[in-house]
Amino acid sequence: MSEFIKTVNQVVKKRFGGGVWVQGEIQELRIPNHVYFTLVEQDGDKKAVLSASIWQSVHASIRLKLAENGLQLAEGLKVRVFGECDLYPGNGRFTFKISRIDSRFTLGDLIARREETVKQLKLKELYDANRAVELALVPLRIGIITSIGSAAHADVLKTFEDSGLGFKIFVHDARVQGDESIDSVVSAIQTMDNRHDLDLLMVVRGGGSKNDLIGFDSLQIATAIAKCRLPVFTGIGHETDLSVADEVANQTHKTPTACATAVIELVREFVEKTESAWDEIESLALGELEASASRLSEQANKISIKVLDALAEASKLIAVTTQRIRHRPLEILKLETKTLDEFAQRARLLDPVNTMARGWSITRNDDGKVVRDVGNLKTGDKLVTTFVNGTTTSTIQEVSTKGKSNGKTKE
């Protein structure tokens, strides 16, 4: 048997010379001292499996090569490796012993998978969906999805605490790398999205290799973020890392701390705008008060001038009135005296004595009434006639009116 195994190894080495490049997906990875895994190639229903190994001495150089590109050996990673086949006599196991790895192939595969995920999101109109979600005016109630107890978790909490603002933080634990990371993060997003006491959701984790972060390039996590009704901020990995989850998030930030800082800045910006608005209101109010005071002062001055003018006019009027009061009685007395003199003169002219002195007389009946109409007399009436120098008494014997006679008057 040993000769057979030796012959097989010789034939294989002769056929493939110094080695061969093969590619497949890493499965069943084990790293005790040496590295063992199964290299799998799936082509539809067909599946090819090859046992592979990396000796400890070779693993150090391969690990360094991968690290230069942010990679490390992990389950599900597609690789292109160089090595040679060996049928081991001790257990009859056929193994592909790896000596080199093509990290560019792995990077290209990751990029290709990522591009396919982005394509699917765009076809489903999910790529820009979360960026269209409106941010709360003051996002103070923050949901955080991360690995509780991790450095990212501690950094984010400290950043919020140091802000001095009144944030309410709700943390949901999730696996953020490994085989279970995709399902864990999706479940956490959906659970937090069902809450009604959150303004914003953060998905954060610290740095790692590209394949540590490979879950965040998955269609499942990206879809969960895109469909989230809350705005999602991401802070995943280092500054140079950019996952599909970052691309579809409402906002993406370089690190977990930067993500928390961005949320804090949103609130501080609102506070500053509010304080600025109050300062402006205060300034406007003071300006209006000063303007009103100025207008009142002007009005008071105008009123004072008018009052003084009115007082001056009143003083003049009082002076004139006083002057008139002093001199008017004498003027009135003189005027009334003159008027009385005129009335006295008229009275003297109308005095019967003066009239009779000119040849007139006054006749009265026996009742003492002045006789003005002959028609009021009759025969037998007694009359008294007054002259300037005496009186006579007579009895009417005849009354005559314009051509008629009805008696005579006897003195």
C-alpha positions as CSV (number, residue, x, y, z in Angstrom):
1,M,0.0,0.0,0.0
2,S,2.8,2.4,0.9
3,E,4.3,1.9,-2.6
4,F,0.9,2.7,-4.1
5,I,0.5,5.9,-2.1
6,K,4.1,6.8,-3.1
7,T,3.4,6.2,-6.7
8,V,0.2,8.2,-6.6
9,N,2.0,11.2,-5.1
10,Q,4.7,10.9,-7.7
11,V,2.2,10.8,-10.5
12,V,0.3,13.8,-9.1
13,K,3.4,15.8,-8.7
14,K,4.6,14.9,-12.2
15,R,1.2,15.9,-13.6
16,F,0.9,19.2,-11.9
17,G,4.6,20.1,-11.7
18,G,5.4,22.4,-8.7
19,G,1.8,23.2,-7.8
20,V,-1.6,24.4,-9.0
21,W,-4.0,27.2,-8.3
22,V,-7.5,26.3,-7.2
23,Q,-10.5,28.3,-5.9
24,G,-13.5,27.7,-3.7
25,E,-15.3,28.7,-0.5
26,I,-13.9,28.0,2.9
27,Q,-16.0,25.8,5.1
28,E,-15.5,23.7,8.3
29,L,-12.5,26.0,9.2
30,R,-10.4,24.7,12.2
31,I,-7.3,26.4,13.5
32,P,-5.7,24.3,16.3
33,N,-2.0,24.6,15.4
34,H,-2.1,24.0,11.7
35,V,-5.1,25.3,9.6
36,Y,-7.6,22.8,8.3
37,F,-10.7,23.5,6.2
38,T,-12.8,22.2,3.3
39,L,-12.6,24.0,0.0
40,V,-16.0,23.9,-1.7
41,E,-17.0,24.8,-5.2
42,Q,-20.8,24.9,-6.0
43,D,-21.9,24.8,-9.6
44,G,-25.7,24.5,-9.6
45,D,-26.5,21.1,-8.2
46,K,-22.9,20.0,-8.6
47,K,-20.6,20.3,-5.7
48,A,-16.8,19.7,-5.5
49,V,-15.1,19.3,-2.2
50,L,-11.4,19.3,-1.5
51,S,-9.7,19.0,1.9
52,A,-7.1,21.7,2.4
53,S,-4.5,22.5,5.0
54,I,-2.0,25.2,5.8
55,W,1.0,24.3,8.0
56,Q,1.6,26.6,10.9
57,S,4.9,27.9,9.4
58,V,3.1,28.9,6.2
59,H,0.0,30.3,7.9
60,A,2.0,33.2,9.4
61,S,3.0,34.6,6.0
62,I,-0.5,34.0,4.5
63,R,-2.1,35.7,7.5
64,L,0.2,38.7,7.1
65,K,-0.7,38.8,3.3
66,L,-4.4,38.8,4.0
67,A,-4.1,41.4,6.8
68,E,-2.4,43.8,4.4
69,N,-5.8,43.9,2.6
70,G,-7.9,43.8,5.7
71,L,-8.7,40.1,5.4
72,Q,-8.4,37.0,7.4
73,L,-9.4,33.3,6.9
74,A,-13.0,32.8,7.8
75,E,-16.0,30.7,7.1
76,G,-17.7,31.6,3.8
77,L,-14.7,33.4,2.4
78,K,-14.0,32.7,-1.2
79,V,-10.3,32.2,-1.9
80,R,-7.9,31.3,-4.7
81,V,-5.0,29.4,-3.3
82,F,-1.8,27.8,-4.6
83,G,-0.5,24.4,-3.4
84,E,0.1,20.8,-4.2
85,C,-1.8,17.6,-3.6
86,D,-0.6,15.0,-1.1
87,L,-2.0,11.6,-0.2
88,Y,-0.9,11.0,3.4
89,P,0.1,7.4,4.1
90,G,-0.8,7.6,7.8
91,N,-4.6,8.0,7.2
92,G,-5.0,7.7,3.4
93,R,-6.4,11.3,3.4
94,F,-6.0,13.3,0.2
95,T,-5.1,16.9,1.1
96,F,-4.3,20.1,-0.8
97,K,-1.4,21.6,1.0
98,I,-1.6,25.4,0.5
99,S,1.5,27.6,0.3
100,R,0.2,30.9,-1.1
101,I,-3.1,32.8,-1.4
102,D,-4.3,35.4,-3.9
103,S,-5.9,38.1,-1.7
104,R,-6.9,40.1,-4.8
105,F,-9.2,37.3,-5.8
106,T,-10.9,37.4,-2.4
107,L,-11.2,41.2,-2.5
108,G,-12.6,40.9,-6.0
109,D,-15.2,38.4,-4.9
110,L,-16.2,40.5,-2.0
111,I,-16.6,43.5,-4.3
112,A,-18.6,41.5,-6.8
113,R,-20.9,40.3,-4.1
114,R,-21.3,43.8,-2.8
115,E,-22.1,45.2,-6.2
116,E,-24.7,42.5,-6.7
117,T,-26.3,43.4,-3.4
118,V,-26.4,47.1,-4.3
119,K,-27.9,46.2,-7.7
120,Q,-30.7,44.2,-6.0
121,L,-31.5,47.0,-3.6
122,K,-31.7,49.5,-6.4
123,L,-34.0,47.2,-8.4
124,K,-36.3,46.9,-5.4
125,E,-36.1,50.7,-4.9
126,L,-34.7,50.3,-1.4
127,Y,-31.3,51.8,-1.9
128,D,-32.4,55.4,-1.1
129,A,-35.4,54.5,1.1
130,N,-34.0,55.2,4.6
131,R,-32.4,58.4,3.4
132,A,-35.9,59.7,2.6
133,V,-37.0,59.1,6.2
134,E,-37.4,62.5,8.0
135,L,-35.2,63.1,11.0
136,A,-36.9,64.1,14.3
137,L,-36.4,67.8,15.1
138,V,-34.7,66.9,18.4
139,P,-33.6,63.2,18.4
140,L,-33.2,62.6,22.1
141,R,-34.5,59.0,22.3
142,I,-31.8,56.8,20.7
143,G,-31.9,53.1,20.0
144,I,-28.5,51.5,19.7
145,I,-27.8,48.1,18.1
146,T,-24.4,46.8,19.1
147,S,-22.6,44.0,21.0
148,I,-23.2,44.8,24.7
149,G,-19.9,45.0,26.5
150,S,-17.8,45.7,23.4
151,A,-15.5,48.7,23.1
152,A,-18.0,50.3,20.6
153,H,-20.8,50.0,23.2
154,A,-18.7,51.6,25.9
155,D,-17.4,54.4,23.6
156,V,-20.9,55.4,22.4
157,L,-22.4,55.5,25.9
158,K,-19.5,57.6,27.2
159,T,-19.9,60.0,24.3
160,F,-23.6,60.5,25.0
161,E,-23.0,60.9,28.7
162,D,-20.2,63.4,28.2
163,S,-22.5,65.6,26.0
164,G,-24.4,66.7,29.1
165,L,-27.7,66.6,27.1
166,G,-30.8,64.7,28.1
167,F,-30.6,61.7,25.9
168,K,-32.6,58.5,26.6
169,I,-30.6,55.5,25.4
170,F,-32.1,52.1,24.6
171,V,-29.5,49.3,23.8
172,H,-30.3,46.1,21.9
173,D,-27.6,43.4,22.0
174,A,-26.6,41.8,18.7
175,R,-23.9,39.6,17.3
176,V,-22.0,41.8,14.9
177,Q,-19.7,39.2,13.3
178,G,-19.6,35.5,12.6
179,D,-22.2,33.1,11.2
180,E,-25.0,34.4,13.3
181,S,-24.4,38.1,12.8
182,I,-26.8,38.6,9.9
183,D,-29.8,37.1,11.5
184,S,-29.0,38.8,14.9
185,V,-28.6,42.3,13.4
186,V,-31.8,42.0,11.3
187,S,-33.8,40.8,14.2
188,A,-32.5,43.6,16.4
189,I,-33.4,46.2,13.7
190,Q,-36.9,44.9,13.3
191,T,-37.4,44.7,17.1
192,M,-36.3,48.3,17.7
193,D,-38.3,49.5,14.7
194,N,-41.5,48.2,16.3
195,R,-41.0,50.5,19.3
196,H,-42.8,53.8,19.5
197,D,-40.5,55.6,21.9
198,L,-37.5,56.1,19.6
199,D,-36.5,59.0,17.4
200,L,-33.4,57.4,15.8
201,L,-31.6,54.1,15.5
202,M,-27.9,53.5,15.5
203,V,-26.1,50.4,14.3
204,V,-22.5,50.4,15.5
205,R,-19.5,48.1,15.9
206,G,-15.8,48.5,16.2
207,G,-13.1,47.8,13.6
208,G,-12.1,44.4,12.2
209,S,-11.1,42.6,9.1
210,K,-13.1,42.9,6.0
211,N,-14.5,39.5,6.5
212,D,-15.4,40.4,10.1
213,L,-17.6,43.0,8.6
214,I,-18.8,40.9,5.7
215,G,-22.3,40.5,7.2
216,F,-22.9,44.2,6.8
217,D,-22.6,43.8,3.1
218,S,-25.5,41.3,3.1
219,L,-28.7,41.9,1.3
220,Q,-30.7,41.0,4.5
221,I,-29.2,43.6,6.8
222,A,-29.3,46.3,4.1
223,T,-32.9,45.5,3.4
224,A,-33.8,45.7,7.1
225,I,-32.2,49.2,7.3
226,A,-33.8,50.3,4.1
227,K,-37.3,49.3,5.3
228,C,-36.9,50.8,8.8
229,R,-39.4,53.5,9.6
230,L,-36.8,55.2,11.8
231,P,-33.8,57.0,10.4
232,V,-30.7,54.7,10.8
233,F,-27.2,56.0,11.5
234,T,-24.3,53.6,11.1
235,G,-20.8,53.6,12.6
236,I,-19.3,50.4,11.5
237,G,-15.6,49.5,11.5
238,H,-12.7,51.9,10.9
239,E,-12.5,55.1,8.8
240,T,-11.7,53.3,5.6
241,D,-14.5,50.8,5.9
242,L,-17.7,51.3,3.9
243,S,-20.3,48.5,3.9
244,V,-23.6,48.2,2.0
245,A,-25.3,48.9,5.3
246,D,-23.5,52.2,5.4
247,E,-24.6,53.0,1.8
248,V,-28.3,52.5,2.5
249,A,-28.3,54.2,6.0
250,N,-29.8,57.6,6.5
251,Q,-26.4,58.7,7.6
252,T,-23.1,56.9,7.8
253,H,-20.1,57.8,10.0
254,K,-16.5,56.5,10.2
255,T,-16.6,55.1,13.7
256,P,-19.2,54.4,16.5
257,T,-17.9,57.5,18.4
258,A,-18.3,59.6,15.3
259,C,-21.8,58.3,14.9
260,A,-22.8,59.3,18.4
261,T,-21.1,62.7,18.0
262,A,-23.2,63.3,14.8
263,V,-26.4,62.7,16.8
264,I,-25.2,65.0,19.6
265,E,-24.4,67.7,17.0
266,L,-28.0,67.5,15.7
267,V,-29.4,68.3,19.1
268,R,-26.8,71.0,19.9
269,E,-27.6,72.6,16.5
270,F,-31.3,72.7,17.5
271,V,-30.4,74.2,20.9
272,E,-28.1,76.8,19.3
273,K,-30.8,77.8,16.8
274,T,-33.4,78.0,19.6
275,E,-31.1,80.2,21.8
276,S,-30.3,82.3,18.7
277,A,-34.0,82.7,18.0
278,W,-34.6,83.7,21.6
279,D,-31.7,86.2,21.5
280,E,-33.2,87.6,18.3
281,I,-36.6,87.9,19.9
282,E,-35.1,89.6,22.9
283,S,-33.2,92.0,20.7
284,L,-36.4,92.8,18.7
285,A,-38.4,93.2,21.9
286,L,-35.8,95.6,23.4
287,G,-35.7,97.5,20.1
288,E,-39.4,97.8,20.1
289,L,-39.4,99.0,23.7
290,E,-36.7,101.5,23.0
291,A,-38.6,102.7,19.9
292,S,-41.8,102.9,21.9
293,A,-40.1,104.9,24.7
294,S,-38.6,107.2,22.1
295,R,-42.0,107.7,20.5
296,L,-43.6,108.3,23.9
297,S,-40.9,110.8,24.7
298,E,-41.5,112.6,21.5
299,Q,-45.3,112.6,22.1
300,A,-44.7,113.8,25.6
301,N,-42.5,116.6,24.4
302,K,-45.1,117.5,21.8
303,I,-47.9,117.4,24.4
304,S,-45.8,119.5,26.8
305,I,-45.2,122.1,24.0
306,K,-48.9,122.1,23.3
307,V,-49.8,122.4,27.0
308,L,-47.3,125.3,27.4
309,D,-48.7,127.0,24.3
310,A,-52.2,126.5,25.6
311,L,-51.2,127.8,29.0
312,A,-49.6,130.8,27.4
313,E,-52.7,131.4,25.3
314,A,-54.9,131.0,28.4
315,S,-52.7,133.4,30.3
316,K,-53.1,136.0,27.5
317,L,-56.9,135.4,27.5
318,I,-57.0,135.8,31.3
319,A,-55.0,139.0,31.1
320,V,-57.3,140.4,28.4
321,T,-60.4,139.3,30.3
322,T,-59.0,140.8,33.5
323,Q,-58.4,144.0,31.7
324,R,-61.9,144.0,30.3
325,I,-63.3,143.2,33.7
326,R,-61.5,146.2,35.2
327,H,-62.7,148.7,32.5
328,R,-66.0,147.2,31.2
329,P,-68.2,148.3,34.1
330,L,-67.3,151.9,33.6
331,E,-67.8,151.6,29.8
332,I,-71.2,149.9,30.4
333,L,-72.2,152.5,33.0
334,K,-71.3,155.4,30.6
335,L,-73.2,153.6,27.8
336,E,-76.3,152.9,29.9
337,T,-76.3,156.5,31.3
338,K,-76.3,157.8,27.8
339,T,-79.2,155.4,26.9
340,L,-81.1,156.6,30.0
341,D,-80.6,160.2,29.0
342,E,-82.0,159.4,25.6
343,F,-85.0,157.7,27.1
344,A,-85.5,160.6,29.5
345,Q,-85.5,163.0,26.7
346,R,-88.0,161.0,24.7
347,A,-90.1,160.7,27.9
348,R,-90.1,164.4,28.4
349,L,-91.2,164.9,24.8
350,L,-94.1,162.5,25.3
351,D,-95.2,164.1,28.7
352,P,-98.9,165.3,28.3
353,V,-98.1,168.5,30.2
354,N,-95.7,169.4,27.5
355,T,-98.2,168.4,24.9
356,M,-101.0,170.5,26.4
357,A,-98.7,173.4,26.7
358,R,-98.7,173.4,23.0
359,G,-102.5,173.7,22.9
360,W,-103.7,170.2,23.4
361,S,-106.2,168.9,26.1
362,I,-107.2,165.5,27.5
363,T,-110.9,164.4,27.9
364,R,-111.9,161.6,30.2
365,N,-115.3,160.0,31.0
366,D,-116.8,159.8,34.4
367,D,-114.8,156.5,35.0
368,G,-111.5,158.4,34.5
369,K,-110.8,156.7,31.1
370,V,-109.4,158.8,28.3
371,V,-111.9,159.2,25.5
372,R,-110.3,158.4,22.2
373,D,-113.3,157.5,20.1
374,V,-116.5,159.6,19.8
375,G,-118.4,156.4,19.1
376,N,-118.0,155.4,22.7
377,L,-120.0,158.4,23.9
378,K,-123.7,159.0,24.2
379,T,-126.0,161.8,25.3
380,G,-126.0,162.5,29.0
381,D,-122.4,161.2,29.6
382,K,-120.3,163.5,31.8
383,L,-116.9,164.4,30.6
384,V,-113.8,166.0,32.4
385,T,-111.5,168.0,30.1
386,T,-108.0,168.8,31.4
387,F,-106.0,171.8,30.1
388,V,-102.5,172.9,30.9
389,N,-103.9,175.3,33.5
390,G,-107.0,173.5,34.9
391,T,-110.1,171.3,34.2
392,T,-113.8,171.7,33.1
393,T,-116.8,169.3,33.5
394,S,-119.5,169.0,30.8
395,T,-122.5,166.9,30.0
396,I,-123.1,165.6,26.4
397,Q,-126.2,166.9,24.9
398,E,-125.5,165.8,21.3
399,V,-123.0,163.4,19.7
400,S,-122.0,164.1,16.1
401,T,-119.9,161.8,13.9
402,K,-119.0,163.0,10.3
403,G,-122.2,164.6,9.3
404,K,-124.5,162.9,11.9
405,S,-125.9,164.4,15.1
406,N,-127.7,162.7,18.0
407,G,-127.5,165.4,20.8
408,K,-125.6,168.3,22.2
409,T,-122.9,168.7,24.7
410,K,-123.7,171.2,27.6
411,E,-120.9,172.5,29.7
